[in-house]
Amino acid sequence: MHRRDAQAIRSILSLAAVAAFLIVPAAVEAQEQVRKNGHDAHQAHQAHVERNVVEITAEDYAFRAPAEIPSGWTTFELDNAGEETHMLFIARLPDGVTFDDYMTGAVMPFNEVWQELRAGEIDADEVFPAIGERADPWFWETGFEGGVGFLSPGETGTATVNLQPGNYVLECYMRTPEGEVHSMEGMIDPLTVTAASAPGAPPSGDVRITLSEAGMEFDREVRPGTHTFEVHFADHPEGTFGHNVHVLRADPMVTVNDAVGWMSFVNVEGLTDPAPGTFVGGLHLMPVGSTGYFTADLTPGRYLFVSEYTGHMNVAREVNVGH
């Protein structure tokens, strides 16, 4: 090879290296811009979706909520103004069942069994058989219609669900530091959903979560920012109340099993503060085949997405939200 040819080849290789140095970061930056533009487009779309928003404030121990709302797609926005963890559980009453019936036929039997467990009068494996015997038969026809998941003090969360006309209950069944159930302290209200139709529409989710006996599946990576999670309830395992999802910004040493244990009804130290981190929302139980939505603002960190009643069946995920 002639010296001139070798010099030419070296020049070409040098130019290629420089081009690669310039192009690779540019390509990465372009991909990041595409992702950002997609997220921005999602946020812009969300801003233009017509929503029927119901604002509710959670206090220790009461809801400030309307008594009546129209039917249709409804976004419940829950502001936790209390000093304890709260949530918004929405249940639709069977036809002919009143709010008072729900208190005497469901809430009080659950509380009786809880108090017996707390006092050591029954074992954990006796809890649900006892509830089955004491709750009124109509309770098992109650429709679980979503609601905002656990929220730590000072947090705000939303849940969007499609409600049909009927009589409903808004409830928080967390426990005080002394072990009393919040609903028994007054944190439960009736809600009438009228036949009048609201103008709201479902939001557009940017992350889809599928809940099933196979686990909790995400359709894409979760990045920092405000997300609208679209949650699909594929099934409910036999012998459980079903799936839901609560989002915990977890303390460093907290495991999924720790979070599942804290959420357990049969844990005498569960469902009470201090929580194992900061809860930033989620979506409660819904019927099989349905889809609901919730929003959460995720800063960089480690999060646990956990199903309260089926987390022990591996319906849970650890999600590390990057910088």
C-alpha positions as CSV (number, residue, x, y, z in Angstrom):
1,M,0.0,0.0,0.0
2,H,1.3,3.4,-0.9
3,R,1.9,5.9,1.8
4,R,-0.6,8.3,0.2
5,D,-3.2,5.6,0.2
6,A,-2.6,4.8,3.9
7,Q,-2.9,8.4,4.8
8,A,-6.2,8.7,3.0
9,I,-7.6,5.6,4.8
10,R,-6.5,7.1,8.2
11,S,-8.2,10.3,7.3
12,I,-11.4,8.5,6.4
13,L,-11.4,6.5,9.6
14,S,-10.8,9.7,11.6
15,L,-13.7,11.4,10.0
16,A,-15.9,8.4,10.7
17,A,-14.9,8.4,14.3
18,V,-15.8,12.1,14.6
19,A,-19.1,11.5,12.9
20,A,-19.9,8.6,15.2
21,F,-19.0,10.8,18.2
22,L,-21.4,13.4,17.0
23,I,-24.2,11.2,15.6
24,V,-24.6,8.7,18.5
25,P,-25.4,11.4,21.2
26,A,-27.6,13.1,18.6
27,A,-29.5,9.9,18.0
28,V,-29.9,9.3,21.8
29,E,-31.1,12.9,22.2
30,A,-33.5,12.5,19.3
31,Q,-35.0,9.3,20.9
32,E,-35.3,11.1,24.2
33,Q,-37.1,14.0,22.4
34,V,-39.5,11.6,20.7
35,R,-40.3,10.1,24.1
36,K,-40.7,13.5,25.7
37,N,-42.9,14.7,22.8
38,G,-45.0,11.6,23.2
39,H,-45.4,12.2,26.9
40,D,-46.2,15.9,26.2
41,A,-48.7,14.9,23.6
42,H,-50.4,12.6,26.1
43,Q,-50.5,15.4,28.6
44,A,-51.9,17.8,26.0
45,H,-54.6,15.3,25.1
46,Q,-55.5,14.8,28.7
47,A,-55.9,18.5,29.1
48,H,-58.5,18.5,26.4
49,V,-60.5,15.4,27.6
50,E,-63.8,16.6,29.1
51,R,-63.9,15.2,32.6
52,N,-66.6,15.0,35.2
53,V,-64.5,15.6,38.3
54,V,-65.8,15.0,41.9
55,E,-63.6,16.6,44.5
56,I,-63.4,14.8,47.9
57,T,-61.4,15.7,51.0
58,A,-60.3,13.1,53.4
59,E,-60.0,14.2,57.0
60,D,-59.4,12.3,60.3
61,Y,-62.1,10.8,60.3
62,A,-64.6,12.1,57.7
63,F,-65.1,12.7,54.0
64,R,-66.2,16.0,52.6
65,A,-68.0,14.7,49.6
66,P,-71.2,15.4,47.6
67,A,-74.3,13.2,48.4
68,E,-75.4,13.0,44.8
69,I,-73.6,12.9,41.4
70,P,-74.7,12.1,37.8
71,S,-73.9,8.7,36.2
72,G,-71.2,8.1,33.6
73,W,-67.4,8.4,33.5
74,T,-66.4,10.1,36.7
75,T,-63.0,11.2,38.0
76,F,-62.8,11.2,41.8
77,E,-60.1,13.5,43.1
78,L,-59.2,12.7,46.7
79,D,-57.2,15.1,48.7
80,N,-55.8,13.7,52.0
81,A,-55.9,16.6,54.4
82,G,-55.6,14.4,57.4
83,E,-52.6,13.2,59.4
84,E,-53.1,9.5,58.7
85,T,-53.2,7.4,55.5
86,H,-56.6,7.3,53.9
87,M,-58.3,6.0,50.8
88,L,-61.6,6.1,48.9
89,F,-63.3,2.7,48.4
90,I,-66.5,2.8,46.3
91,A,-69.1,0.0,46.6
92,R,-72.5,-0.2,44.8
93,L,-75.3,-1.5,46.9
94,P,-77.6,-4.3,45.6
95,D,-81.1,-3.2,44.7
96,G,-83.2,-2.7,47.8
97,V,-80.2,-2.4,50.2
98,T,-79.9,0.8,52.1
99,F,-76.9,2.6,53.6
100,D,-78.1,1.6,57.0
101,D,-78.3,-2.0,55.8
102,Y,-74.7,-1.8,54.7
103,M,-73.6,-0.5,58.1
104,T,-75.4,-3.3,60.1
105,G,-75.0,-6.1,57.6
106,A,-71.4,-5.5,56.4
107,V,-69.4,-2.9,58.2
108,M,-70.3,-4.0,61.7
109,P,-69.8,-7.8,61.1
110,F,-66.3,-7.0,59.6
111,N,-65.6,-4.8,62.6
112,E,-66.7,-7.5,65.1
113,V,-64.5,-10.1,63.5
114,W,-61.6,-7.6,63.4
115,Q,-62.0,-6.8,67.1
116,E,-62.0,-10.5,68.0
117,L,-58.8,-11.0,66.0
118,R,-57.2,-8.0,67.6
119,A,-58.1,-9.3,71.1
120,G,-56.7,-12.8,70.3
121,E,-60.1,-14.5,70.5
122,I,-59.8,-16.0,67.0
123,D,-56.9,-16.9,64.8
124,A,-56.1,-15.4,61.4
125,D,-57.4,-18.4,59.5
126,E,-60.7,-18.1,61.2
127,V,-61.3,-14.5,60.1
128,F,-62.9,-15.0,56.7
129,P,-65.0,-18.0,57.6
130,A,-66.4,-15.8,60.5
131,I,-67.1,-12.9,58.1
132,G,-68.9,-15.3,55.7
133,E,-71.1,-16.5,58.5
134,R,-72.0,-13.0,59.9
135,A,-72.2,-10.7,56.9
136,D,-75.7,-10.5,55.4
137,P,-76.1,-12.7,52.3
138,W,-76.7,-9.7,50.1
139,F,-73.1,-8.4,50.8
140,W,-71.7,-10.9,48.4
141,E,-73.7,-9.2,45.6
142,T,-72.2,-5.8,46.4
143,G,-70.4,-4.3,43.4
144,F,-66.9,-3.1,44.0
145,E,-66.5,-0.1,41.7
146,G,-63.0,1.2,42.2
147,G,-61.9,4.3,44.0
148,V,-58.7,6.0,45.0
149,G,-56.0,3.8,46.5
150,F,-54.0,4.5,49.7
151,L,-52.8,8.1,50.1
152,S,-50.3,9.3,52.6
153,P,-51.0,12.6,54.4
154,G,-50.7,15.6,52.1
155,E,-51.0,13.5,48.9
156,T,-53.7,13.9,46.2
157,G,-54.8,11.1,43.9
158,T,-57.4,10.4,41.2
159,A,-59.4,7.4,40.0
160,T,-61.7,7.4,37.0
161,V,-64.5,4.9,36.7
162,N,-67.8,4.5,34.8
163,L,-70.6,4.5,37.4
164,Q,-74.2,3.4,36.6
165,P,-77.2,4.8,38.4
166,G,-77.7,3.4,41.9
167,N,-76.9,3.7,45.6
168,Y,-73.3,3.6,46.6
169,V,-71.1,3.8,49.6
170,L,-67.8,5.8,50.0
171,E,-65.6,4.2,52.7
172,C,-62.2,4.3,54.2
173,Y,-61.3,1.1,56.1
174,M,-57.8,2.0,57.3
175,R,-57.2,1.8,61.1
176,T,-56.3,4.4,63.6
177,P,-53.1,4.0,65.7
178,E,-55.3,2.7,68.4
179,G,-56.6,0.0,66.1
180,E,-60.1,1.4,65.3
181,V,-61.4,1.1,61.8
182,H,-61.8,4.5,60.1
183,S,-65.3,3.7,58.8
184,M,-66.5,2.9,62.4
185,E,-65.1,6.4,63.4
186,G,-67.3,8.1,60.8
187,M,-65.3,7.8,57.6
188,I,-68.2,6.4,55.5
189,D,-70.9,8.1,53.5
190,P,-73.8,7.3,51.2
191,L,-73.6,8.4,47.6
192,T,-76.5,8.5,45.1
193,V,-75.7,8.2,41.4
194,T,-78.6,9.6,39.4
195,A,-79.9,8.7,36.0
196,A,-78.7,12.0,34.6
197,S,-75.7,11.5,32.5
198,A,-72.4,13.5,33.1
199,P,-70.4,14.7,30.1
200,G,-67.2,13.0,31.2
201,A,-65.1,10.7,29.0
202,P,-62.5,8.2,29.9
203,P,-58.9,9.5,29.9
204,S,-56.2,8.3,27.7
205,G,-53.8,6.1,29.6
206,D,-50.1,6.2,28.9
207,V,-49.2,3.0,30.8
208,R,-51.4,0.0,30.8
209,I,-51.5,-2.4,33.8
210,T,-53.1,-5.8,33.5
211,L,-54.1,-7.6,36.7
212,S,-54.6,-11.3,36.6
213,E,-53.7,-14.5,38.4
214,A,-50.6,-14.5,36.2
215,G,-49.4,-11.4,38.0
216,M,-49.2,-7.6,37.4
217,E,-48.1,-6.8,33.8
218,F,-47.0,-3.3,32.5
219,D,-47.0,-2.6,28.8
220,R,-44.0,-0.3,28.9
221,E,-41.3,1.2,31.1
222,V,-42.4,3.7,33.7
223,R,-40.5,7.0,33.6
224,P,-40.5,10.0,35.9
225,G,-43.5,12.3,35.6
226,T,-47.3,12.3,35.9
227,H,-48.8,9.2,34.5
228,T,-52.4,8.1,33.8
229,F,-52.4,4.3,34.4
230,E,-55.0,2.3,32.5
231,V,-55.8,-0.7,34.7
232,H,-57.5,-3.8,33.2
233,F,-59.0,-6.4,35.5
234,A,-58.6,-9.7,33.6
235,D,-59.8,-12.0,36.4
236,H,-60.3,-12.4,40.1
237,P,-58.9,-15.5,41.8
238,E,-61.4,-17.7,43.5
239,G,-61.5,-17.3,47.3
240,T,-60.4,-13.6,47.2
241,F,-62.1,-10.2,46.9
242,G,-60.1,-9.7,43.8
243,H,-57.3,-7.5,42.5
244,N,-56.5,-3.8,43.1
245,V,-53.3,-1.8,42.9
246,H,-51.8,0.6,45.4
247,V,-48.6,2.6,44.7
248,L,-46.0,2.9,47.4
249,R,-42.8,5.0,47.2
250,A,-41.0,2.5,49.4
251,D,-38.5,3.1,52.1
252,P,-35.1,1.6,51.1
253,M,-35.4,-1.7,53.0
254,V,-39.1,-2.4,52.4
255,T,-39.8,-5.5,50.3
256,V,-43.0,-6.4,48.4
257,N,-43.7,-8.9,51.2
258,D,-43.5,-6.2,53.8
259,A,-46.0,-4.1,51.8
260,V,-48.3,-7.1,51.3
261,G,-48.2,-7.8,55.1
262,W,-48.9,-4.2,56.0
263,M,-52.0,-4.2,53.8
264,S,-53.4,-7.5,55.2
265,F,-56.7,-7.4,57.0
266,V,-55.6,-10.3,59.2
267,N,-52.4,-8.5,60.3
268,V,-53.2,-6.9,63.7
269,E,-50.5,-4.3,63.0
270,G,-51.6,-3.7,59.4
271,L,-53.5,-0.9,57.7
272,T,-52.3,1.6,60.2
273,D,-49.6,4.3,60.4
274,P,-46.7,4.4,60.2
275,A,-46.9,3.2,56.6
276,P,-43.8,1.5,55.1
277,G,-43.3,4.6,52.8
278,T,-45.3,7.2,51.0
279,F,-48.5,6.0,49.3
280,V,-49.3,8.1,46.2
281,G,-52.6,6.5,45.0
282,G,-53.9,3.6,43.0
283,L,-57.2,2.0,42.0
284,H,-59.5,-0.2,44.1
285,L,-61.3,-3.4,43.3
286,M,-63.4,-3.5,40.1
287,P,-65.5,-6.2,38.3
288,V,-63.8,-8.7,36.1
289,G,-63.4,-7.4,32.5
290,S,-63.6,-3.7,33.5
291,T,-61.1,-1.0,33.0
292,G,-60.4,2.0,35.3
293,Y,-57.8,4.7,35.5
294,F,-55.7,6.4,38.1
295,T,-53.0,9.1,38.0
296,A,-49.8,9.3,40.0
297,D,-46.9,11.7,39.9
298,L,-43.7,9.6,40.1
299,T,-40.5,11.3,41.0
300,P,-37.3,9.3,40.5
301,G,-37.1,6.5,43.1
302,R,-38.2,2.9,44.0
303,Y,-41.9,2.1,43.9
304,L,-43.9,-0.9,44.8
305,F,-47.2,-1.5,42.9
306,V,-49.1,-4.0,45.1
307,S,-52.5,-5.7,45.0
308,E,-53.9,-5.6,48.5
309,Y,-55.8,-9.0,48.4
310,T,-53.7,-10.9,45.9
311,G,-50.2,-9.5,46.4
312,H,-49.3,-12.7,48.2
313,M,-50.0,-14.4,44.9
314,N,-47.3,-12.3,43.2
315,V,-49.7,-9.7,41.9
316,A,-47.2,-7.0,42.6
317,R,-44.2,-5.3,41.0
318,E,-41.2,-3.4,42.0
319,V,-40.7,-0.5,39.7
320,N,-37.5,1.6,39.7
321,V,-38.3,5.0,38.1
322,G,-35.1,6.4,36.7
323,H,-33.7,9.9,36.4
